[in-house]
């Protein structure tokens, strides 16, 4: 009978390399939401309408960032393969192609975004008082899109080379600079919400310059040309289409879940917001292991080491389960007091308590899903991830509609049933990813995945 754990915690041969990448990645990930909270506090001094405008514009910018995350994930997998195969120049070449693709997409987004900004603000339901602030912030912040996407691609390059410390330093430094500039421009110079937006543009541009400088130095050191390679950019874009489909399917599920909760009632959407943010925060932490998995698996497959790939995969899945169990226990521990900072409404309080039971139960499964998603991404198995995400989305949508259609008005069971449907979706993702990982179709070795 196989052992439940291949080794005690922190005693496995792969634990050191997993946490060498996962720990800096975790702190780089959490620096962004902490910055957003600080930015909201600075803009909040301008009044309710300005804060609302920031909220509307931020939703557009965050959606854009989420949809373009393939620039980081695809580049990580491609560079890690070449790194594992000992082809450092080839890895740098993939990274440069990713940076050019990021620049092209970024310029296109700026042009389209400037034209469509008023429509986007209107679609998100900004009131006449809030809309001018949202439009100002959005139009200025869109100018930083090329820099933002270059940062994503540059992060992918360095993670593919197993360098997680530089992205951590750049992320923390640029976010601190952003905060300092926002305070100076908004509170010191009185530029209003435009000052916060210009702070973002300057800080992200500086971060992009750092990444470009690092990649350029590496290219010069290994004799790699900096000019774009058309075939390489096309290959990056092709991989990006599959990852874009995967991410879009995930976003549809999250948006539909929120939309159904809103239609169930005001109490339900309020309780859902709290439960979902707690779930997201915990999944966010697990994502650090998933991102480490992208680099580790890519390197092992690039080196042709199937045995090492299998061993690292099993260990990361074990860590996903262990951390999920820990987080589940933590949610149950804080559950009686979790609603207190958010609401005094007894109905919302009760809905949060019931929903957090499901949040706790789903943590181990969520851990496995996040890890396997990162592992298959590192293997370059993007087409399977796209189809799996699409099919599991199609499983969820009828369940969400059924919850909405069959919940009587005034009933207090709708949100719990919605989270059951959400849990079915997570389990469906776990099933599709787990079956793929058990097989061998994704174990394609070599410097380049056909």
N, C-alpha and C positions, 0 to 999 in steps of 0.2 A: 504493500500500500504506500503510495507516494506521500512524502511529508507535506504538511500544509504550508510550511515556510521552508524555502531552500536554505535559509540560514537565519540566525537571530538578527534583530534590527542592528544595523551598522556593523555587521560582521561579515557581510557578503563581499566578494571580490569586486562587484560592480557598484557597491554603495558609494564609494569615494567619488567615482566619476559622475554618478547621478547627482549627488549633492554639490559637487564642484560646479556644476552648471545650474542646478535647480535653485540653490540659495540666492546667488546674485540675481537670477532671473526673477525670483519672487519679489525681492526688494525693488527691482526696476519696475515690475508690474504695479506694485501698490503705490509707488510714488505718483503715478498719474491721477488716481482718484483723490489722493490727498491734496494734490495741486488744485484739482477742480473744486474741492470744497473751499480752499482758501480763496480762489478766484471768485467764487460765488459770494463769499463774505465781503470781499472788496467791492464788488459791483452792488451788493446789497445796500451799501451805504448811500447809493444814488437813489434808492426808492424801490417800491414794489414793481413799477412798470419796467424799470431797467433790469431788475432781477428776472422778471418774467421774460423779457427779451433775450437775456442770456440763456435762459432755459430752452426757449424755442430754437434759437440759433445753434445751441450746443447739440440738440437732438439731430439736426441735419449733419453737423460736422462729425458727430460720433458714429452715425450710420455710415457715412462715407468712410471713416477710418476702419470700421468693422468689415465693410465690404472689400476693402483693399488690403486686408491683412494677409492675403495670399502673397503679397510682395515679400513679406518677411518669411512666411512658412515655406513657400516654394523655393526661395533662394537658400534657405537653411538646408533643405534636403539635397539640392543640387550641389552646393559647395561641400557639404559633409561627405558625399560620395567620392568626389574627386580628392578630398583630403585623405579619406581612408585608403584610396587607391595609390596614394603617394604622388598624385598629379596636382601639386600646388598651383602651377600656372593655370591649369584647366579650371581649378576652383576659383581663382581670382577672375578668370575670364567670365565664368558664370555670374560672379558677383557684379562685374562691370556691366554685363548685359542686363542684369536686374536693375541696376541704378539707372541705366538709360530708359528702360521700360517705365520705371517710376517717374522719371522726368517727363516723358511723353504723356503718360496718363495724367500727371499733375497739371500740366499746361492745359490739356483738354478740359479737365474739371474746372479750372479757373474760368475759362471762356464760357463754358456752358452754365456754370454756377452763377456768374455775374448776371447773365441774361435771365435765368430762371429764379433768382433769389426772391423777388416779390411773390411769385407764385408759390414757392416752397413755404414761405412765411404764412401765406394765406391758408394753404392746405393744412398746416399744423394748428390752425385755429387761433392765431394771435389776434387779440382785440385791437381796435383802432389805437388805443393808448400804448399797447405793448409793441405793435408792429414796427414803428419807426426805430425803436431800440434794437429789435431783432434784426432788422434789415441792415442797420449800420454795422452791427457786430459781425453778421454773416458775410457781408461783402468785403470787409477788411480782412477777416480771418481766412477767407478763401484764398487770399494771396499767399498764404503759407502752405497751401496744399502741395505744391511740388517739393518743398522742404520736408513736409511731413512724410510723404511717400518715399523720398530718398532716405529718410531716417529708418523707415520700415525695412527697405531693401538692405541698407547698410547694417542694420541689426541682424538681418538674416545672414549676411556674409560672415560677420564676426562669430555668431553662434555656430554657424557651420564649421568654422575653424576652432571650435571649442573655446572661444574667448567670450565669456559672459561678464567679465569685470568691466571691460570698456563700455558696453551698452549700459551697465548700471551707473557708471560715473557720468556718462553723457546724459542719461535720463534724469538723474538727480540734479546735476548742475544746470541743465536747461530749465527744469521745473523751478528750481530756486531762483534762477535769473528771471524767469517769467513772473514769479511772485513779486520780486523786487521792482521790476519794471512796471508792473501793474499798479503797485502802491504808489510809485513815483508819478506815473502818468495820470492816474485817476484821482488820487488824494492830494498829491503834491502840485501837479500842474493843472489840475482841473479839466482834463480832456474828456471826462465822462466815460461812457461805455466804449467809445472809440479808443481810449487809452488802453483799456484792457485788451482789446483786439490787436492793437499795434504791438503790445508787449508779447503776445503770442507769436505774431509774425517774426519779430526780431529774435526771440528765443529759439524758435524752431529753425529759423534760417541758420543761426549759429550752430545748432546741433547738426544740421545737415552738412555744413562746411567741415565739421570735425570728421564725420563719417567719410566724406569724399576725400579728405586729406589722408586718412588712414588707408583707404583702399588704393589711392594713387601711389602712396609710398610702397605698398605691397606690390602693386603692378610694376613699378620701376625696379624693385628688388628682384622680381622674377622675370623681367623682360616681357611683360604683357602689354600689348597696345591698349591705349585708352579710347580709341575710336570705337563707335558702336559696330557690332557685328550683326548684320541683318538676320542671318539664320539663328544666331544665338538669342536675339531679342524675340524672334518669332517663337522659338522653343520656350522661352520664359513666359510669353503670352499664352501659349497653348496650355502649359501647366497651370497658369493662372485662371484660365476659363473654368477648369474643373474645380479648383479650389473656390472660385467665386460662386459657382453653383452650390457647392457644399455649404458655404457660409450664408448664402441667400436663403437656402432652405431652413437653416437654423434660425435665422432672423425672422422668417415668416412664422415659425412656431412660437417664438417669444412674443412677437407683436400680436398674433391672434389670441394667445393666452391672456395678454393684457386687455385686448379689446373685449373678449368674452367676460372677463372679470368686471370690466366697466359697465357692461350691459346687464350684469346680474344685480347691480345696485351700488350706491355710494359706499355703503359699509364694506361690501365685498372688494371693491377696487382699493379702498384704503388698506384693508387687511392684506390683500394680495401684494401691494407695494412693499409692505414691511417684510412679509415672508419671502418674496422674490429677491429683495435686496440681501437678506441673510443668506439665501441659497447661492446667489451670485458671488457674494464675498468668499464663501467657502470654496466654490468651484474655481474661483479666481486663484486661490492658493494652490489648488491641485494642478492648475494649468502650468505652473512652474515645472513640474515633473514631466508633463506632456511636451513642453518645449525642449527640455533636456533630452527627452526621448527622440525628438526629431534629429538632433545632432548626433546622438550616440548610435542610433540605428543606421543612419546614413553612413557614418564612418565605418561601422562593421560590415555593412553590405558592400561598400566601396572596396574594402580590403578583402572581400570574398570569404569572410568568416561567418558562415551560417551558424555554427555552434555557439559562437559568442553572441550572435544576434538573438538566438533563442534564449540563452541564459539571461541576457540583459532584459529581454522582453518580459520573461517570467518575473524577474526581480522587480521591475518597474510596476507590473500589475500587482504584485504583492504589496508594494508601497502604496499603490492607489487604494487597495482594500484597507490596509492598516490606517492610513490617514482618514479614509472615509469613516471607518468605525470610530476613530477618535473624534472626528467632527460630529458624527451622529450622537455620540454620548455627550458632547459639549452642548449641542442644541437642546437635548433633553434636560441637561443640568440647568441651563439658563432659561428654559421655556417658561416657568411660572412668572418670571420678572421681565421677559423680553418685550411685552407690549407696553410696559410702563413709560419708557421715554417717548413713545410715539402717539399715544392716545389716552384719553380719559373716557371715551365712549365705551360702555360695557358691551355693546354688541360687536364692535370692532375688536375689542379685547378678546372676546370669546372666539371669534373667527380666526384671529391670529393664533391662539392657543391650539385650536384643532388643526390648522394648516401646518403648524410647526411639527406636529407628529409625523406627517408625511415627509417634510423636509429632512427630519432626522433619519427616517427609514431609507430615504433615497441616497444618502451620502455615500455608502460603500459602492453602490452601483454607479453613481456619478463619478467616483474616483476611477473605477475601471474604464468607464467610457472615455473620460478625458485622456487617460494614459494611452489606451489603444488608438484613439484618434491621432495622438501625437506620433505614436510608433508607426502607424501606416502612412502618415504624412512623411515621416523621415525616410520611409522605404520608397517614396515616390509613387505610392498607390493612389494617386489623386482621382483617377477615373472611378475606381471602386467607391471611394469616399463620397464622390458626387452622387452616384446612383444610390448608394445606401442612405444618404441624407435625404434625397428626394423621396424615396419609397417610405422611409419612416415618417417624413412630413405628411405624406398621403395617408398614413395610418392614423396620425394624430388629428387631422382636420375634421373627419367625420365625428370622432369622439368629442371634440370641442363643440361642434355644432349640436350634437345630441345633448350635451349638458345644457346648452343655452335653450334649446327647444323644449326640453322636458322638465326644467326647473320651474315649479309654480311661482307666481309672483308673491314675494314676501317670504318665501321659504329660506331657511338659513343653511341649507345643505349644498347649495350650488357651488360654492367656492371649494369645499372639500372634494366634491365630485370632479371639479375642473382640475384640481391637483392630482387626483387619481388618474385622469386622462394624461396629464403631463408626466406622471410617473410611468404610465404605459409607454409613452414616447421614449423616455430615457431607457427603459428596459429593452424596447425594440432596437434602439441604437446599440445597446450593449450586446444584444443577440447578433446583429449583423456584423459588428466589429469583432466580436469574439469568435464567430465561425470563420471569419476571414483569417484571423490571427492563428487559429488552430491549423489551418491549411498551409500550403507551401507556395501558392501562386504569387504571393507578395514578396517572397524571398528571392528577389532577382539581384544577383551580385554583379560587381563590376563598376567601373568609373562612371558609366552612364546607363540609366535604365532605358531599355528600348521603348 
